[in-house]
Amino acid sequence: MTNANCFSKKTPSEIGYCMPPEWSKHEAIWLAWPHDPTTFTTGVEKVEKTFLQIIELIHRDEYVNLFVKDADMKQRITGLFEKRNIDLKKIRFFEFDYADVWFRDYGPIFVMNREQKLAMVRWIFNSWGEKYEELLKDAQIPQVINQAMRLDCFEPGIILEGGSIDVNGKGTLLTTEQCLLNKNRNAQLGKEKIEKYLKDYLGVTHIIWLRCGIIGDDTDGHVDDLARFVNPTTVVCAYEEGNDENAEALRKNYEILCQSTDQDGKKLKIVKLPMPGNVECNKKRLPASYTNFYIGNKTVLVPTFQSRNDEVALSILQKLFPKRKVVGVDCVDLICGFGAIHCISQQQPAVEE
């Protein structure tokens, strides 16, 4: 890649890099401003209000690195920020003609070594199995970022989205068979080879494979809608009671987690997180899940869906994050694009001075 050192012979793990857990200190959150009415059928303006709330909450504690399509968009959004008293000194704008907002999946994954040196891993983004040809240009985003940041960059050469994995920072990674072993991603690779890439490029040593995802998820089972680490030994797991169509798949994932261990062979603590129920748009079920939260430096942003379980989920998560404030963000309009807060964001770890 231009403007960066690329390591062709050594992998990140070989030279001491690994992916930090999301609760480690951040320098910034990466986002891309919503603009496409075909993505958000209830109206882009409604989703803009969701983004404004997210940025207003998170920018107090970490920088917001924000993609905008052009100077006109930047000027308009700056006006919106000023009306909400958002500190523009905490906003860094990046201009590029991107397609959509799903930064978790097309953006780079940042890794760090023992000397607190930051680098990035650029995976191939193929729009979730080539489902949306018009979104393929977002695969250029990591290169655009690195033209500004000039980090060392590792390129595994395989397809992977950030929402498909989660780590505890000690060596364990969560993912799903439905996504990573899907023939629309890396058909030439089996499970063992996929595991080797994860270990080589993210610095993990142990992988827990869940089965499949929830109804309405066009990512083929991203784990950030199913289960998330909240500390090195605890996982929250989406769980559905009764006869809901998601119940069986979520129960199987929960049972797998209950039988799983961490990188040291110790049992994990598994906490059930309720689902919001059937959230629909145009009579189509959406992949609404409370596990699609973002762990900020001082604030945990949790998607809510005007459901009776909203407060239940927030209460559970607040107990699990005693040193952070857990805040609900209404994502009824955002989820119409088939994603929520974790899907639109990517954390950039802070480099300790």
N, C-alpha and C positions, 0 to 999 in steps of 0.2 A: 504494500500500500504506500502511496506517496505520503511524504511528510511524516513518516514514522519508521521506526526500526522494526522489521519483521523477522521473527525467528523461525527459520525453516527446519532446523535440526533439533532444537530443544523445545519441549512443551513448557507451559507455565509452571506445572507442578515440579518439573525437573529443576527449575531455578527458583523455587520457593514461593511461587504465587498461588493464591487461592481466592475464592469468592467470599467476601465477608458476609455475615448474616445481616438481614435488613435492619436489625436493631442496633447495629454498630453505628458510630457517629457518621453523619452525612455532611458533606460539603454542600450538596445541592440535590434538588429533585429536577428531573427532566420531563418536560411536557410539550405537547404540540397543540396549538389552539384549534378548536373545532370550527369547521367551515362548510362541510359537505352536507346538504339537505337530504341526499340519498342515504346517508348513514343514519341520520337522526330524524325519523319520520314525524315526531311530535314537534319538530322545529328546532333549528340550530340556536335560536335566541334563548330557548329554555336551557339548552345544554351549556351555553355560554355562562348563564347564571350559576350553574353547577361548578364550572371551572373557576369562576370568580370566587365562590365560597371556598373551594379547595385552596386556591392561591392565597386568599386572605388569611386562612387558618395556618397554612404551612410556612409562609414566607417569613414569619416572625423568628423562626428557629433554623432555617436553612435557605440558601439561595434558590431561586427559581430560574432554571435555564429553560427558556421558552422559545419554541420554534413558531415563527409566523411566516406566511407565504410571501409577503412583500412589504415595502415601506408604508403603503396605505393601510394595510392591516395593523402594522405596528403602531401607527399614529392613532388609529381608532381605539385599539385596545389600551394604549397608554391613557387615553381619555377616560375609559371605563375604570382603570385602576385608580386614577386620581379622584374620581367620584367616590370610590370605596376607601379612600385614604390608605391605599396600598403603597408601601415604601418603594419607590422606583429604584432606589439604590440596591435593593435586594433582588431585582429582576435583571436577567441577562438575556437579551434578544438574539435569536439566530434566524436569519432570513434564508429560506429555501422553499422551493415549490413542492412541498410534500403532499401526499394524497390524503392521509387520515391520521387519527390521533393515537393509535395503539402502540405507544412507545415501548411498553414492556416487551413486545414481541419483535419489533424491527430494530430497536436501539441496541447498542453494545452492552455487554455485561462487563462491569468493571471488576478487576482483580487487583490484589495488593500483596506485596511480599513482606518479609520480616523487617526490612529496612524502611517500611512505610512508603515504598515507591508504588505509584499507581500505574496500571496498564489496562488495556481493554482487550476483550475477545470479540471478534467480529464473526458471528455465525452467518450462514446463508438464510435469508428470509424468502420464502416462496409463497407468501400469503396463505398460510395454513393449508398446504396441499394444493396450491394453485387454484383456490376457489374464487379469487377476485383478481383478475388480471390487471385491473386499473390501479391496484394497490402495490404492485410489484416495485414501483419506483422508490418506495420507502426503504428498500434494501440499501439505498445510497446513504441513508442517514448516518451510520457509523463513520463513513469516510468524511462526511461534512463536519461532523463533530471533531474528528481528529485533525482536520485541517486547522482547527482553532486550538486544540489542546496539545497536539504533537506528542502523543503518548506512544510508548511501545505497543505494538498491536500484534495479537496472535490470531491466525486465521485457520481454524480447524478444517474448513472446506466441507462441512456437512450442515444440514438444515436443523435449526433449533430455534425455538422461541423462548423468551425469558419467562413467560407465564407457565411454561411446562415444567419448571423445576423450582425447588425451594431448598435452602440449605440451613443447617444449624450452626455453621461456623467452626465446627469441631471435626468435621469429616463425613457427616451424613447428609445425603440428598434424597428428597422426595420427588417422585415423578409417576407417570402412568404408562401402562402398556398401550392403551388405546392411542395415545399421542406419539410417543417416541418410537414405537414399533410399527406405526402405521405405514403402509406401503406408499402413501402419498408424500412421505418425507424422505426417508433414506432406505429405499427398497433393497439396496444392495448390502445393507448392514444388518447383522443379527444382534441379539441382545448383548452378547459378550463384547462385540465391537463397539456398540453404543456406550456400554459401561466404561470401556477403556477411554473413549473420547471425553466422557464426563469427568473421569478421574484425572486425565492428563491436562485438561483445559480449565477445570474449575477447582482442582486441588482437593477433591473429596476422595474418601477411601471406602465408603460404604453406601449402598444405594437401596432404598426401599421402593418397591414397585407396587403401586396401587393398580386397580383394574381399569375402570372406565369412569367417564364423567357424567354430567347431568344433562337432562333433556334441554334442547335449545342451544347448546354450546357448539358453535361452528368451528371451534379450535380443535375438535376431536379429543376432548378430555383434559384440558389444562388443569394442573394440580392446584393452581391458585383459586379455583372455585370449589375445591374439595378438602384440602388439608394444608395447614401452615404451621411451621415452627413459630412459637412465641418466645422461646428461650431454648438453650441447648438440649433440654431434656423433656420438653413439653410440646405436644402437637394439639392444635384445635382441629376437629374433624367435623365437617358438615354432616348432619344426620337428620333424617326425615322419619317421623313416626307414621304409623297407619298404613293406608293403602295407596299413598301417593306414588306416581309413576317413577319417582326418583328413589323411593325407599329401598328397594332391593340392592341397587348398585351402591348406594351410600352405606348400607349395612355391611356389604362385603368389604368395602374399603376400611370401614371401622374395625372389622374383625382382623383384617390384615395388620393394621396398625397395632392392635392389642397384642398380637403375636410377634411384633417386630422388636428389634433392639437397636441401640445406637451403635456408633463405630467401636465402642468398647465392650459390646455384648451385653449392655445393661438395658433393661426394659424401659420404654418411654412412658411418660404420663400422657394419657389420651383424654382430652376433654371434648365432650360433644357440644357442638354449636348448632342450634336449630336452623332450619331453613325458613325463608319468608313465605313459603307456600307458592301457589301458582301466580306468577307475575306475567301478564300478557301484554302484547302490543299488536293491534290488528288481528286479534284472535289467535295469535301465535305465542306459545310459551317461550319465555326468555330465560337465559342462564343466570338468574338472580341468586346470589349467595353472599352471606355475610363474611365468608373467608377472603373475599376480594378486597381486603383492607390494605392500607399503606402505613407502615411503621415509621413515623417521622422522629426527629430528635427528641421532641417533647410531647408530640401529639400523635395519636393513632386515629387516622381517618377511616371510618367504617361506612360502607354503603348501607343506606336504609331504603325501604321500599313501601312505606305507608302500610306496613303489616303489623299485626298484633304481636309478632315476635321481634320487632325492632328493638324494643327496650330490653327484652330478655337477652338478646345477643350482645347489646351494648354493656349490660351489667356483667355478663360472663367475661367479656374481654377486659373490662375495667379492672376486675379482680386479678386478671393475668398480667396486666401492665400497671402495677401500683405506682410506678414512678413517672408515668406518662398520663396525659389527659386523653381519654377516649371520647371522640366526638362523632356523632352520626351526621352523614351528609346525604340528603335525599337524592337518590340516583334513579328515580322512576323514569326520567327522560333519558339519562345517559345509558341505561341498560337497554333501551330500544335499539342501540347500535351493537348489542350483544357483548358489552363489556362494562366494567365498573372502575373503581378507583385504582386498583392495582394494575389493571390492564393499560391504563393511560399513562402510567408513571414508570420511571426508572430512577433508582437512587444512585448517587455518585458518592462513594466513601470519602470521608475527610482524611487528609494526610496530616498526621500529628507533627507539629513543629518540634 
